[in-house]
Amino acid sequence: MDVSQTGIPGLVVVKPRVFGDSRGFFLETYSHKAFAAAGLDYDFVQDNHARSGPRGVLRGLHYQRPPATQAKLVWVTRGAVYDVAVDLRVGSPTYKKWFGIELSEDNFLRLMVPRGFAHGYVTLTENAEFMYKVDAPYAPAEDAGIAWNDPEIGVDWPVADPVLSEKDARQPLLAASGSPFVWNGSCCVP
């Protein structure tokens, strides 16, 4: 697998080795040994799978507050999404900066989102299926987020009028909610 830096410390793009021929393809979706060798030593505890029907469904920008913070490895198995991670680690050299990338069934790319980031995506195709591994279980009491269109963050979403859940439509601006994460030189501390 190849690991590419994004310009935001800790946030990397992972490209697995894909073996394909006229019959189809094969790839290792995850290998703890390979990830650890690349410096991505996460202990994933839960896998999640989401499907969104129409094009333009936006989910995010979400995170879990301490002590239930999560790192996520995300990818798409059907269709395509524009995936975004926002650095919420106060004191980080890239605090409030965002990174966006197209993840699709055709490019096989993964985004490794460390703790201390808000994360979201918008579907670029009908019936997109989104997969992710997390290193901590879902904790409803610590579920949080920021507005998808927060002008202070300024994500350049490729969809002008997204389809939002009621929850995502009322997420607060970062200035109103603040960030529970603090940069410690490599990741974050509560």
C-alpha positions in Angstrom: 0.0 0.0 0.0 1.1 3.6 -0.6 0.6 6.3 2.1 0.4 9.9 1.0 0.6 13.0 3.2 -2.2 15.6 2.9 -0.4 18.6 4.3 -2.3 18.2 7.6 -0.3 16.4 10.3 -1.7 12.9 10.9 -4.2 13.0 8.0 -3.1 10.6 5.3 -4.5 9.0 2.1 -4.0 5.3 1.7 -3.9 3.6 -1.6 -4.1 -0.2 -1.4 -2.5 -2.6 -3.9 -5.2 -3.7 -6.2 -4.8 -6.9 -8.3 -7.1 -6.9 -11.2 -7.7 -8.8 -14.5 -10.6 -9.6 -16.8 -12.3 -11.5 -13.9 -12.4 -8.5 -11.6 -10.1 -7.5 -8.7 -8.7 -8.5 -5.3 -7.3 -6.2 -2.6 -6.6 -6.3 1.1 -9.0 -3.8 2.6 -7.0 -3.6 5.8 -3.9 -5.2 7.3 -2.9 -4.3 10.9 0.7 -5.3 10.1 0.9 -3.1 7.0 -0.7 -0.2 8.7 1.6 -0.5 11.7 4.6 -0.7 9.5 3.5 2.6 7.8 3.2 4.3 11.3 -0.6 3.9 11.4 -0.9 1.7 14.5 -4.6 1.8 15.2 -6.6 -0.8 17.1 -9.9 -0.7 15.2 -12.9 -2.0 17.3 -15.9 -1.4 15.0 -16.8 -1.4 11.3 -19.6 0.7 9.9 -21.4 0.7 6.5 -23.7 3.5 5.3 -25.7 3.8 2.1 -27.1 7.1 0.8 -29.7 6.9 -2.0 -29.8 10.2 -3.9 -26.8 12.2 -5.1 -26.1 15.2 -2.9 -26.6 13.6 0.6 -24.3 15.3 3.0 -23.4 13.6 6.3 -21.3 15.7 8.7 -19.2 17.3 9.9 -19.1 14.9 12.9 -16.8 14.0 15.7 -16.9 12.4 19.2 -15.9 14.5 22.2 -13.4 13.2 24.8 -13.2 10.7 26.4 -14.8 8.9 23.4 -12.7 10.3 20.6 -12.4 8.2 17.4 -9.9 7.8 14.6 -11.5 6.6 11.3 -10.3 4.8 8.2 -12.9 5.6 5.5 -13.5 4.4 1.9 -16.3 3.8 -0.7 -17.4 0.5 -2.1 -20.1 1.7 -4.4 -20.4 5.1 -6.2 -18.4 8.1 -5.1 -18.3 10.7 -2.4 -16.4 13.9 -1.7 -14.9 13.3 1.7 -13.7 16.1 4.1 -11.7 16.2 7.3 -11.3 19.4 9.4 -8.5 19.8 11.9 -10.1 20.8 15.2 -6.9 20.4 17.3 -6.4 23.8 19.0 -2.7 24.8 18.6 -2.1 22.6 15.5 -0.3 24.4 12.7 -3.3 23.5 10.5 -6.1 24.2 13.0 -9.4 24.9 11.2 -7.9 23.8 7.9 -9.8 21.2 5.8 -8.8 18.5 3.3 -11.1 17.1 0.7 -10.8 14.1 -1.6 -13.0 12.1 -3.9 -13.3 8.5 -2.7 -14.9 6.1 -5.1 -15.4 2.4 -6.0 -13.0 3.0 -8.9 -10.1 4.7 -7.2 -10.0 2.5 -4.1 -8.5 5.3 -2.0 -8.9 5.4 1.8 -8.6 8.4 4.1 -7.1 7.8 7.6 -8.7 10.5 9.8 -7.0 10.7 13.2 -8.6 11.8 16.5 -9.2 15.5 16.7 -10.9 16.0 13.4 -14.4 16.6 12.3 -15.4 14.4 9.3 -18.1 14.4 6.7 -18.9 13.6 3.1 -21.3 14.4 0.3 -22.4 11.8 -2.2 -21.5 12.4 -5.8 -23.5 9.5 -7.3 -26.8 7.7 -6.6 -26.6 4.9 -4.1 -23.2 5.5 -2.7 -21.9 3.0 -0.1 -19.5 4.3 2.5 -17.4 2.1 4.8 -15.4 3.0 7.9 -13.4 1.4 10.7 -13.2 3.2 14.0 -10.9 2.8 17.0 -13.5 3.5 19.6 -17.2 2.5 19.7 -20.0 5.0 19.0 -20.8 7.0 22.2 -24.1 8.8 21.7 -23.5 11.1 24.7 -20.3 12.4 23.1 -21.6 12.7 19.6 -21.0 16.3 18.3 -20.4 18.2 15.1 -20.0 21.6 13.4 -22.0 23.1 10.6 -21.2 21.7 7.2 -21.2 25.3 5.8 -19.4 27.1 8.7 -17.9 30.2 6.9 -14.9 30.1 9.3 -13.9 26.7 7.9 -15.0 27.4 4.3 -15.2 23.9 2.9 -15.7 24.0 -0.8 -18.4 21.3 -1.2 -19.1 20.2 -4.8 -22.8 20.3 -4.2 -24.6 23.6 -3.7 -27.8 22.5 -2.0 -27.1 19.2 -0.2 -29.7 16.9 1.3 -29.2 17.1 5.1 -30.6 15.2 8.1 -32.4 17.3 10.7 -29.4 16.9 13.0 -26.9 18.0 10.5 -29.0 21.0 9.4 -28.8 22.4 13.0 -25.1 21.7 13.9 -23.5 24.8 15.5 -20.7 26.9 14.1 -17.3 26.2 15.5 -17.1 29.6 17.1 -20.3 28.8 19.1 -19.3 25.3 20.1 -15.5 25.5 20.4 -13.2 22.5 20.0 -12.6 19.9 22.8 -9.2 18.9 21.2 -5.7 20.3 21.9 -2.7 19.6 19.7 0.2 17.9 21.5 2.7 18.0 18.7 1.6 14.8 16.9 -2.1 14.3 17.7 -4.4 15.6 20.3 -5.3 15.4 24.0 -8.6 16.1 25.6 
